[in-house]
Amino acid sequence: MKKTYNNRAWFLILPVIICVAFSAILPLMTVVNYSVQDILSPTQKVFVGTEWFRMVLLDADLHGALIRQLVFSLSVLAIQIPLGILIALCMPAHGWKASMALVLIALPLLIPWNVVGTIWQIFGRGDIGLMGYSLNSLGINYNYSGSATDAWLTVMLMDIWHWTPLVALLGYAGLRAIPDAYYQAARIDGASRIAVFRYIQLPKMRNVLMIAVLLRFMDSFMIYTEPFVLTGGGPGNATTFLSQYLTQKAVGQFDLGPASAFSLIYFLIILLFCFVLYTWMQRVGTGDEK
């Protein structure tokens, strides 16, 4: 007897499909349309093909912004992942101390991005800011609004302070999911703390750390609000990342064609790097298991 299937449940996802269509697919198609046309007026458009893509790819400002973006994203990842793991290892496992630690660690994540930029803008001021005034009092000439190095380091510190708790919370969740039997076997075998971390904790945290790396890379690669509020992309172009370059094209200069072309290139760059990171981490994890 042939088994029949009831597919009416698919109607339940229709609202989701409609929402995705209006929030993602239709805007994407609009961007694709603008990227191949020159918008002369609301009623006049000229098809230009791949001209905007060639112009954007040859733009020296884009190359500089891309290099700054890659250096920034890789730098914060190299600091946030080990630091988040260390914090997760130091957090209490049970009791009210664990609850308090989770609440305190999560506090930076609750602060809106524009407020984070404002906090660090005040924090780094040399006249009233705690960090800026303290560094200047120690004889260190610190000025994030005038020095490219100081601005870069301040943006990095701000991002590390804001997003390391996410890595710590994910790592903590991975640690709590490890059965006690593994730790009991390690104690029986006389394994050291480093051996427990290398052969038990780190492999068991691989999946959550993969999520942390992908989330942090995507978010850091699209960072905009915090450096815009803190430094405005300056001094010069020291902290002008890809998102600010795109905003300048679309809003500042109102070049819809080049801005749309770069939006698609930006999207593909993020997809490519995330794919490479995910594939590499999968291979590393498979090699560890073998």
LINCOR-V202875 format. One record per backbone hydrogen bond with DSSP energy under -1.0 kcal/mol. NH is the residue of the N-H (numbers start at 1). CO is the residue of the C=O. Records with the same first field share a line. If there is no record, write none. Layout:
NH->CO ; CO
This chain:
10->7
11->8
12->9
13->10
17->13
18->14
19->15
20->16
21->17
22->18
23->19
24->20
25->20
26->21
28->24
29->25
30->26
31->27
32->28
33->29
34->30
35->31
37->34
38->46
40->38 ; 44
41->44
46->38
48->36
49->36
51->48
54->50
55->51
56->52
57->53
58->54
59->56
63->59
64->60
65->61
66->62
67->63
68->64
69->65
70->66
71->67
72->68
73->69
74->70
75->71
76->72
77->73
78->74
79->75
80->76
81->77
83->79
84->80
85->81
86->82
87->83
88->84
89->85
90->86
99->95
100->96
101->97
102->98
103->99
104->100
105->101
106->102
110->107
111->108
116->112
117->113
118->114
119->115
120->116
121->117
122->118
123->119
124->120
125->122
131->123
132->123
133->129
134->130
135->131
136->132
137->133
138->134
139->136
140->135
142->140
146->143
147->143
151->147
152->148
153->149
154->150
155->151
156->152
157->153
158->154
159->155
160->156
161->157
162->158
163->159
164->160
167->163
168->164
169->165
170->166
171->167
172->168
173->169
174->170
175->171
176->172
178->175
182->179
184->180
185->181
186->182
187->183
188->184
189->185
191->186
196->192
197->193
198->194
199->195
200->196
201->196
202->197
204->200
205->201
206->203
209->205
210->206
211->207
212->208
213->209
214->210
215->211
216->212
217->213
218->214
219->215
220->216
221->217
228->224
229->225
230->226
231->227
232->227
234->231
238->235
239->233
240->237
245->241
246->242
247->243
248->244
249->245
250->246
251->247
252->247
253->248
255->249
256->254
259->255
260->256
261->257
262->258
263->259
264->260
265->261
266->262
267->263
268->264
269->265
270->266
271->267
272->268
273->269
274->270
275->271
276->272
277->273
278->274
279->275
280->276
281->277
282->278
283->279
284->280
285->281
286->282
287->283
288->284
289->285
290->286
